[in-house]
Structures are given as structure tokens and as C-alpha cells.
Amino acid sequence: MTPAGRFAPSPSGELHVGNLRTAMLAWLFARSSGRDFLLRVEDLDRARAGAESEQLRDLEAVGLTWDGAVVRQTDRGAVYAEAIGRLAAAGLTYECFCTRREIQEAPSAPHAPQGAYPGTCRDLDPAELEFKRSTRPAAIRLRAEVTEYTVRDVLHGDFTGVVDDFVLRRNDGVTAYNLAVVVDDAAQGVDQVVRGDDLLPSTPRQAYLASLLNIPVPEYAHVPLVVNSDGARLAKRDGAVTLADLARTGVSAADVRNLILQSLGLPAGTLENALAGFRPADLPREPWVWTGP
């Protein structure tokens, strides 16, 4: 299997400038290292009708190309179930009946971040388990054997983060992101993950899970986000930030691509031309403030 990088959007709506910048960076990282570049639609949750085709259109409009067919997570339920089954057979899962509010209000372990699972359902006795099963469906959690894990990131160096008993499958039967992304990357030969640095805190959980499943941990590069003038992560409420909205103001997809390339210190033009000057070590390390074209 050819080593690969990837871009994996959730089809919840049109991509904005920040999403497109991350996609272009993932493409540049992959192509500059001789990898394939894959596209995966992470549609287990929050899918909006028509959003996938809009996203593919916008990626093509800024010049992205990808190898092979687009993979959709909703087609891969059996693969996720097999991975959870392997963990269960090793005694590494348990049923959890807690609500989100109960988790937020429960005392957490020392030094654990807000919302980290406190282990409420970890050691239920048979009578408690039977009663709780009669009250509501169970989520499946990982029975973690560590409290933190360290990953190596191309841009951030060593990063150590909390590992709790995170959810593998929600109580509505939907596979959780942390499990799906690990299984999918391995199945597709993805050994390089480039994504926004807001996802860095969850990466130790994913790398730890990969180790339990005997899956190679990919090379990570968490890139700076695009933010608005207030320093908040760019969102569609920030005005004309999608290709469609910008086009209505006279700004073309090529213009947007050139603005993004310039923000990375790369020459305007095609992505293929920018590739010649792409060096990960030279990338800006601060967020890019979007104030419009």
C-alpha cells in the first residue's frame, strides 16, 4: 500500500477559507514527500444534504487533486465494529450509561481537563450493570491503561496529553470519531496526518488507541488555524468566507488560492508551482488572521 496523506472534512456545510487552507497544506505535505493524497468524507455525524458535492467542487476549484475514490465513513460500520470487538475481547472496553451532564458535574481526577471521563461506570458490579441496562442504552468506552500519552508532531515537537476512558461507540450506535479516524487511516495507508492544531489535544488518545490495535502511529503535523480579527477560529458567521460567498463579491477561487499561498509564504499560482518552494520548517507558526480579500 502506497504511503499517503489525506484531507477528511465533515459534510456539514460549505468549506470556508480556513478549511481550504488546511486542505491545501495537507496536499502540499503529501505531494512534497512523495505520498498519495486521499480524500475521506467523515459523515458519521452532522451530514447535510448536498454538502459533500459542494466540498468536492470547492477543493477542485482551488486546484486540489486526489488519488483513488472518495471514502465515506458511513460505508465502514462493519470495520469499526470489528475493531471494537478486538478491544472488547482483550478486556479493554466497558459499557457506560452516563449522560453528558452527569460527566460534566462529576468530580474529575486531579489534573484532568474539564469533561474528561471520571470512570463512573468503569467497575459496575453485575447488579448495577443490569439495572442501568434497563434504564438507557449504553455507550462503549475504552478501558484506558494510561492517563497520558506522548506524540511527536512535525511542527510542535513532543506533545503529551491526557488519555481518559473515551467513547468508542455512542449510545445511539454511532461510532465515535476517535475510533473511526484511527481505523480509517490505517486501512487507507495514511501515515501522515495534517490537520488544524485545534485537534492536537485529542491526538494522544488516537495514538494510544492505535498502539492497542497494533496500528502504526502516523506522522502528525498540526497546522495553525485561520482566525477572525478577534482571534477566534474563523466561521461562516464571519462574513464572506466561502468560495460561493466570495465569488459574489468578485473574488475568484484562483484569487482565494493565491491569498492562501501568500499567507504561507509561497508564490501565487498553481499548487504544483508552489510545491517547489514548500518547506514544512518554513511555515508560519501563528494563526493567519483573515480580514477579507
N, C-alpha and C positions, 0 to 999 in steps of 0.2 A: 504494500500500500504506500502510495506516494505521500511524504510528509506534507502537511497543509496548514494554512491559517484559515480564518473564517470570519464572517460577519453574521450575526444572528439576531435580527430585530424581532420584536413582538409586534404583530399586526394590529395594533390598537388605533392607528391613525397614520396620517402622513408623516414622513420623516422631516425633521427640521434641520437647520444648519449644523447644530451640534451632532446629531446622529450622522449626517453626511460626512462631517469631518472625521469622526471615529471610523466610519466605513472606509474612507479613503486612506486613513492611516493603517488600518488592518490590511488593506490591499498592498500598500507600499512595503510594509513589513514582510508580507508573504512573498511578493514578487522579488524584492531585493535579496531574499535569502534562498531563492530557487524553489520555493514551495508552491503548491497549488493554492488556489483561493476558492473557498467554498462558501455557499450561501445556505443558511438554515433558518427556517421560519419557526420561531418559538411561540406556537399558537395554542399552548395548553390552557392559557387563560387570557382574558381581555382581547379576544379577536373581534375585529369589527368588519362587517361585510364590505368587501371591496378594497380593504386596506392593503392586503398583500400585493395586489396588482399595482396599486399606486406606488408602493415602496419599490417594487422591481423597476417600474418605469423611471422613478427618480434616480435610482442607483445607476441605471443605464445612461440617463441624461447627463450625469456628471462624469461619465467615462469609465465606470467600473465594468469589468468583465469577470466572469467566474467560470469555474471548471465543473462539468457534470451537471446533474439535475439538482434542482432545489429540493432540500429535505424538509419535511414538516413533522413536527413532534407529535401531532395527533395521529400519525400513522404508526407510531412506535410504542404503543402501550404494552405489547407483549414483551418487548425488550426490557422495558423498565420493570415490569413485574418479575421477570427472571432475575434481574439484579437484586431487587428487594428480597426475593426468595433465597438467594445465596446468602445475603446478610442475615436473614432470619434463621437459616439453617446453622449458621455459625453462632447463634445466640446474641446477635448484635442489633436486634430490634425489639421494640415493645409497643403495646397499644397505649394511646394517650387520649383522654376524654376531656381535657381542659379546654375551656373557652379562651379566646384571646384576652378578654377582660380578666379572667382568673390569673392568667400568666402575668399580665401587667401589674396586677395588685399583689402577687405573691412575693415574699421576701426572696431576693436573689443571692446567689453566692457572692462572697467578697470579691471585689474587683471585676465582677461580671457586668457587661453593659446592660442598660435598661432593655427589657424584653428577652434577655437570654433565658432559656428554659430552666426552671429551678429543680426539675426532676420529680415533680409531684406524683406522676404515675409510674415512675421507674420500677418500684418494688411493691406493687399492689399484691396483697395476698389473694388467694383464689376466690374468697367470698366477695371481697371488694371488686375484683375484676368482673365477676359475674353480675353484680349489681350495676356497675357502671355500663356494662354492655347492654343492659335493659333500658338505660336512660337515653343514650345517644350513640351515634356511630363513632368509631374510633379512628383517629389518625394513627399513622405508623411513624415512630421516631427511631432515630439511630441511638443505640446504647454506646455512646462515645466512651473510649477508654483513656482519653487525654482531655485536658482542659484548655490547651493551646497548641498551636502548630505553626511552624515557620515555613514560609515560601520565599523563593528567590524571584525578584522582579527586575527586569532589564533596566527600568527607569528608577525604581525605588530602592533597589538593593534588597537586603533581607527584611522581611516583614513578618512579625509574629502577631497572631490574632487569636481571639477566643474561639474555642470549639465547644459547643454545648450539644445537648441531645436534640438536634434539629430534625424537622419533619422531613420524611421521605415520601410519604403519600398523605394527602389531606383527608379529612373525614368525609369529603364528598367524592372520594375515589380518584381525584386528580393528582397525578404525580407532581411532586414539588420540584421547583427549579433546580435546587442544588443537586438532586439526584439525576434529573434529566440531562443537565448540561455535562456532567461528568461522563455519563454513559454515552451520550451522543458524540462528544469529542473523541472518545476512544474508538468508537465504531467507525468514525469517518477518517481516522488517521490524523486528527488535528493535534499537532504537537507544539503549536504556537497560538496563544490566546491574546489578542489585542482588544482592549475594551476600555471604557471610561474608568477613571480612578475612583469613582464613587462605588465601584464594585470590589475594590481591593479588600475591604474588611471581611467580605464573605469568602474570599479566596482560600484562606487556611482551612475552612470547613470542607471545601471542594477537594483540595489537595489531600486532606486526611482521608476523605471518603474514597478517593482514587487509590490510595495506598491499601485500604481494606479490601478493595475489589481487585487488587493486583493489576491496576491500570497505571501506565506511566504518567507521571505528572507533567503537563506541558510547560513550555517556556511561557512566562507571563510578561506582558507589557501593559501596564495600566496608564493610559494617556490622560492629559489634562482635559477637563470639560470646557465647553463653551458656556459663558455666563452672561447675564444681562448687566446693565450699568450699575445695578445694586449689588452685584456679586453673587446673585442667586443663579442656580442652574437654569439655562435657557429653556423656555417652554413656549407653547403655542400662544399663550396669553400675552407674550411679549411683542406682539405685532406681526409684521410680515417676516416670518422666519422659515416658511416652507417654500419650495420651488414654485408651487402654484401661486401663492400669495405674492412672492417677489416678482413673478412674471407679470402680474397685473400692474406692477409699478414700473415695468420696463426693464427689469433685471433678468437676464437670461440664465439658464443653467450653466453655461460656459462662464459667465461673469461670477457666479457663486463659486464654481470650482476654482477660478483664479484667486478669488478672495481667500478661500481656504488654503490654497497652496502658499500664498503670500504670508498668511498667518503662521505657516510652518517654516518660513524662511526658504521656500522653494520657488523656482521660477514659474511664472504663469505659463499656461499652455496645456498640453495633454498630460495625462498621468504618466504615460510612457516617457515623455521628456523629463518630467520631474523625477522619475525613478533614478536617473543617472546621478543626481545630486543628493539623493536621500541617504542620510546617515542617522541612525537612531540616537547616537550620542549627541548630535547637534540639535535635537528637537527642543523647542521651548518647554520649560518645566512648569510654567504658570498657566492658569486658565486664560483662554482667549476671551476678551470682553467684546461682545457683539453689540455694536451701536448702529448697525444698519449698513447698507452698501454705500 
